[in-house]
Amino acid sequence: MVRRFRSLPIRARLSMLVAAAVAFAVAAVSVTCWFIVQGKLYEQVDSDLQKMTQRGFDDSALRQLVANCSETPQQNSNDFRAPNNYLQLVKPDGTICVAGFSEGVVNVTSADKKLIADADATNGILHNGTDKDGESVRVMSLPVAVSEGLGTDPYRAALVIAVPLKGTESTLNELALILLLVSGIGVVGAGAAGLAVARAGLRPVDKLTEAVEHVARTEDLGIRIPVDEESDDEIARLSHSFNSMTSALANSRELQQQLIADAGHELRTPLTSLRTNIELLTRSEETGRPLPEADRKALLASVKAQMTELAALIGDLQELSRSEGQRGERVQVVALEDTVESALRRARLRGPELTITADVQPWFVRAEPSALERAVVNILDNAVKFSPEGGTIEVQLASGVLTVRDHGPGIPADEIPHVFDRFWRSPSARALPGSGLGLSIVARTVQQAGGEVTLARAAGGGTVATVRLPGAATPPPEAV
């Protein structure tokens, strides 16, 4: 049942839930109303019975009842004479003495017998009963003592006064029918209203569904859902989230396409050069005219250099293609000074003719160790690449700020905003090896570690790279 309910459309489920809620509320109100009216009607009947006893039940009425039992004619009393009323006396043995004007005979109940048997009972009791014809009546039983003065031996009896409940039950039945009809109309109306409200409330969801289906069918990420800027409900938030998601996906796809285009462009040059060199070597072998040894060695060196450049480019592309989740799993506390020292050793091997000075102080950060080392290596490689032969590179790490200063030609001011763009290379550096991804990787790694990186022209010439990373001079307790 629950599974079938969940398989229904949302509109149908909302309508059914609204109808069920209204049905429960109407049923509760109707039942409560019926019981309240029933109680009021019974209170009125009981009040009438009590008024009948208060009009004055004298010995003449009792004499009449006793005379009926003893078949001795007596003058009828009019104290209880009213249409459809019952009046009778119940003796200890269960014998019933009925007044001459009584509507009928009321069946004796266990409550009447208990009242007669209880010698200490002084108050009457009210209860429901039936007459000999099976009609429902409301009964008041009063304890009475039949004295010798009435011409019979004294005994304890119960005076039974009753009124029919036919009118009361008819009123309650009519009320129940009216409440049932009103409840049914209310439930049907609530279901219709729930369906209308569901349709109106889910109309934005329909638009969102159509937009999602359109994106799935056409891969058009430029679609946007109109949103009321003044609204801040769940539907508006969902629409904003969908628009933000499609914008992010469109930007991601645009960046992906740009990355593919740029990567293809960057791969074309080394691949063309590599193919040309290999074709020359192959042709010399096929024609039987070997190349001079010096030319052959130069070609092989060029092939090796091109393969190295391709490997570096592929590694950079792999680094850029890694997701944030893959990085988050490898983040740990890293001693930045150790990372800088390791990068310095590699930089000194690549630029043995350069003088690299370093002042490194302890600093601990949270980052991915391999990515952070690659970023520092890229910064130092950049400084080595643009330093003149015999030049100096100054490296300093203090309070989480890493600075790398070279004394090369420096970066023109108009090129500084582009230095961290993917595949961007300065016109003056396009003849040098590189893919244009090194500084882009640096910027991404530093940002993921919560820091920032800048490149600027240094006073007196050259370039200074500054990396700021949050951390502490001592390792956190969990890293010890």
N, C-alpha and C positions, 0 to 999 in steps of 0.2 A: 504493500500500500504506500509506504513512504517512498519507495523507489519510483512508483508510478507518479506520485505527486511531484517528485523532483524532476521527472522527465517532462512535465508540462511547461509551456512557455511562462515567462516571468509575469506577463500580464494576467494569465489565468490564475497563477499562484497568488498574486496580490489580490485579485478579485475574490478568490476563495477565502483567503485569510481575512480580508475585510468583512466579508459576509459572515464568516464564522465568529469573528469578534463581535459584530453587531448582534448576531443570533444569540450568543451567550449573554450579552448585556440585556437584550430585550427579554430573553427567557427569565433572567434573574429578576428584572423589574416586574415582569408579568406575574411570576409566581409570588413575589413579595406582595404585590398589589392584591392578588387573589386572597392570600392568607390574611392580610390586613382587613379587607372587606368582610371575609368570613368571620373574623374575630369581632368586628363591629356589629355585624348582624346578630351574632350569638349574644353579644352583650345586650343588644336591644331586647331580644327574646327573654333573656334572663331577667332584665329589668322589668319587663311586663309581668313575668311570673311573680317576682317579688312584690310588685304593686298589687297584684291580685291577692296575695296573702296579707298585705297590709291594709286592704279595704275593711278587714274585720271579719275574721272567721269566728263566729259565735257558736254557742252550744246547739243552736237550731240546725245548723248545717251538719254538725256531727251527729245530732239526733236523727237526721234524715238518713244519713249513711248507715247508722246502726239499725234504724228501723227497716231499711232495705235488707239488711242482713238477717234481721229477725222477723221479716215479713209483717212488721207492725206499721200501718199507714201513719205518716207524719206529714206536717205542712212543709212543702218545699221551700228551701231558702233561695233567695235570688242573689246572695252575695257573690257567687262564682258563676252566675248564669251569664254566659257570653257565647257567641257562635263558635263552634269548632273547639271548645275547651273540653278538657277531660278532668274528672274528679272522682276519686275512689279511695276506699280505705282498705289497707292490706293488714289482715290479722296475722298473729304469730304463726299460725299453721299454713299461711299462704292463701287463705280464703280472701276473695276480692269482693268488697261491697261498693257498688257503683251508684253514684248519684243519678236521680231520675233524669236530669237534664244533660248528663255527660254525653259527649260525642261518641264515646265508645269505651272499650276496655284496654288499658295499658298493660302490657306484659310485665310481670314481676321479675325483677333482676336480683342478682346477688347483692347489689348495693342496698336495695330495699330491705332484704332479709337481715343484712348485717346491721342496718340502722335500727331495726326492731330489737335485735338481740343485744345491742349495746345499751345497757341501762343508763350509762352516763352521758349519752349523746343528747344534746339539747338543740343543736343547730341543724338546719336542713342541708340537703346536698342537692347539687345540680348535675345531671348527666343526660346522655342521649338514650333513647329507647325506641321501642316499636309498639304499635297497637296490635290487636288481634288480626287486623287486615294486612299487617306488614308495613304500614306507613310509618315513616320516621317521625318521632315526636321529641320535644325537649321536655324533660321531667324535672320537677322539684319535689323531693320527698322530705316530709316534715315528721319528726317523732311526736306522737300524741299518746296521751293516757286516757283510755275509756273508763270512766268512773262508774260507781254504782248508781249514781243519780240518773243515769240514762237507762235504768231498768235492766242492767246486765251485770254480770260479774266483772270486776275491774280487770283490765288487761292492757298491755302496751301494743300499740299498732303504728302503722305508718300512713300518713295522709299523703296521697299522690295527686299532684296537680300537674297537668301537662297541656302543651299547645302543639299543634302540628307544625312540622318543619317543611311542608311541601312548598310553601311560598318562598321560604328562605333558600331551599335547595334549587328551586327554579331560577331565582335571581343569581345564585352562584354559578349555575350552569350557563346562563346567558352571558354572564361576565366572562367566564372561561372561553366561550366561543368568540366573544368580541376580542379578547386579548389574543387568542390564537390567530384570528384574522389580521389584527393589527401587526402582530409579530411577523406573520408571513409576508405581509406587504412591506414591512420594514426591512426584512432580510433581503427580499428581492430588490428593493430600492437600494439597499446598501451594496449589494453585488453589482448593480448597474453603475452606481456612483463610483465604486472601487475600480471597475473596469475603465470608466472615463478618466478617473484620476491617474490610473496606471498608464493609460495611453498618453495623457498629457505629460506626465512626469518622465516617461521613458522615451519621449520624442527625441531629446538630445542624444540618448543612447542609440536610437535608431540611426541618427546622423553619424555618430561615431562608428557604428557597425558598418554603415555604408562606406565610410572613409577607409576603414581597415580593409574591407573587402576590395575596395578600389586599389589600395596600395598593394595588396597581395596579388591582384590580377594584373596590374599594369606596372608595378614597381615604380610608380610615380610618387616620389617623396616630397614633392612640392605642394601637395594638398594640405589645406588648413581648415580647421573647423571654426566657424564663427563663434566667438565667446563674448558674453556680456561682461564688460570689464567691471561693472558695478556689482556683479554677483560674485559671491564667494562660497556657494554651496558645493556639494560633492560633485555634481555634474560639471560645474564650471572648472573645478580643480582637475577633474578627469580630462576635460577638453584641453586645458592648459598643458597637462602632462603629455597628452598625445601630440599636441603641436610641438612641444619641446623635444619629444622623442623623435618625431619625423625630421625636425630641424637638425638634431644631432646626427641622425642617420644620414641625412643628405650631406652634411658637412664631412662626416666620416667617409662616405662614398666618394665625395669630391677629392678629399685628401688621398684616399686610396688610389683613385684614378691618376691623380697628380704624381703620387709616389711611383706608380707603375710607369707612367710616361717618363718621369725623370730618371728612374732606374734604367729604363730601356735606352735612354739617351746616353747615360753614363756608361752603360755596358757596351754600347756600340763601338766606341773609340778603342778601348783595349782589345775587344774581340776582333775588330778590323785589323789592327796592328798585329795581333797574334796570328791571325789567319794569313796575312801577307808574309810574315817571317817564316811561318811553317811551309807555305807554298814555295818560297825561294829555296828553302832547304830541301824540300821534296823534289823540286825540279832539277836541282843540281845533282841529286842522286839518280834521278831517272835518265838524265841526259848523259851521265858519265863525265860531266865537267864539274869537278868539285870546286867549291869556293875557296878562295885563299883562306888560310888558317885564321888570320886576323879577322876577316869578315865573318867567318863562320862562328868564331867565338863571340863576336859582337852581336850576331843574330841570336845565338843561344842565350846570351846575357839579357838581350831585349825580351826574348820569350819568357825567361824566368821572371823578369821584372813585371811583365804584363800579367803573368799568372799570380804573382804576389799581390798586384793591385786588384785583380779580380777577386782573390780570396778575401782581401780586406773589405772590398765593397760588399761582397755577399755577407760577411760577418756583420757589417754595419746594418745591412738591411734586416738581417735576422734579429738584431738587437732592437731595431725600431718596431718590428712586427710583434714583439712579445707583448702579451696582454698585461693589464694591471694586476690581475689575479695571480699570474705566474710570479710577478715580482713580490707581491705581498707575502707569499708563502716563504720567501727567502730573506726577508728583512730581519736583521739582527743588529746587536750593538757592535760597532766597528771602531777600532782604534785608528783614527784618521792619520795620526803621525806615522804608523806602520805602513798604511797605504801609500802615503806620500813618499816614504823612504823606498818602497818597492818600485814606485813609478820613477823615482830619481835614478835608480840603478839602470833601468831600461833606457832612460833618456841619455845617460852618460855613454851607454854602448852605441846609441844611434848618432850621437854627436861627440865623438872623442876629441875633436879639435876645439870644442867649446869649453868654457869655464862655467861650471854650474855651482853656485853657492846656495846653501840651504840653512835656514834657522827654523827648526821645527820643534814645537812645544806640544805636550800631550793634549789631545782633544778626542772625545768619544761621541759618536753620532749613531743614529739608527738608520741603516741603509742596507742595500744588498751589496755584499762585499765585492763581488766580481764587477758589478756595474759601476760601483764607485771608483774602483781602481782603473777601470777602462776610461772613465771620465777624466780622472787626473792625468792618466797617460796621454789622452788626446790633447789636453791643455799643454802639457810639456812638449809633445810632438809638434804642436803648432809653433811653440816658441823656438824649438830646435830648427824647424823648417825655415823660418824667416830670419834667423840670426845670421849675421855675416860670419865668415870664417874667422876663428879666433875670438869671437864675441863672448859676451858674458850673459848668463841667465841667472836672475836672482829669485830665489824661492823662499817664502816666509809663511809660517803657520803660527798664528797667535790668537787665542780666544775665539777659535772657530772661524777665523778669517784666513783663507789661503790666497796669497797673491803670487803671481808668476809674472816677472818683468823681463822682457827681452829688449835688445837694442837694435832691432831690425828697422825696416823702412816705416813701420807703423801702418795704421789703417786710416784711409781717408775718412773724413767726417761724414760724408754722404753715404758711405758703405757700412757704417757701424750699425744702423737699424736692421741690416739684412744678414749679419754674420751668423745668426743662429737659425736661419732658414734652411730647410732641407735642400741639399744639392746646390746651394748657393756658393759660388766661388768668386773671389775678387778677380777682375780681368788681369791684374798683374800676377796672379798666382795660378792661372789656368795651365801654364806650362809645367808646373810642379806636380809631383804625384799626389794623389788624394781624390776622394770622392765627393767632398763637400758635405759629408754627413757627420764628421767628427764633432764639431761644435754643437750641432743639433742634438747629438746624443748626450753631450755634456749638459746642455740646458734641460733636457728631459730628466736625466738622472738626478740633477741637483733639485729640480722642482719636486720630484717624487720624494726626496728626502726632506722636504720642507724648507729648502734654502733658496738662494738666488745667485745668479752668476752674471757678471757684466764684463765687457771688453771696452777699453778706452785708450786713447792716445796718451802715452806717458810723457811727462815733462822732460825735455831734452832729447826726445825721439824714442821710437820703439813703441811697444804695446804692453799694457798691463792688464792681466786677467785677474778678476777678483771673485772668489767663491765664498759665500757666507752660509754656514750650516749650523742649525741649532744643535746644541749638545751640552756637554759638561767636561770640565777638566779632569774629573775622576769618573771611573766607570760606575754605573748604577749597581745596586746590590745584586740583582739577578744575573749580572754579567760577571760577577766575581767568582 
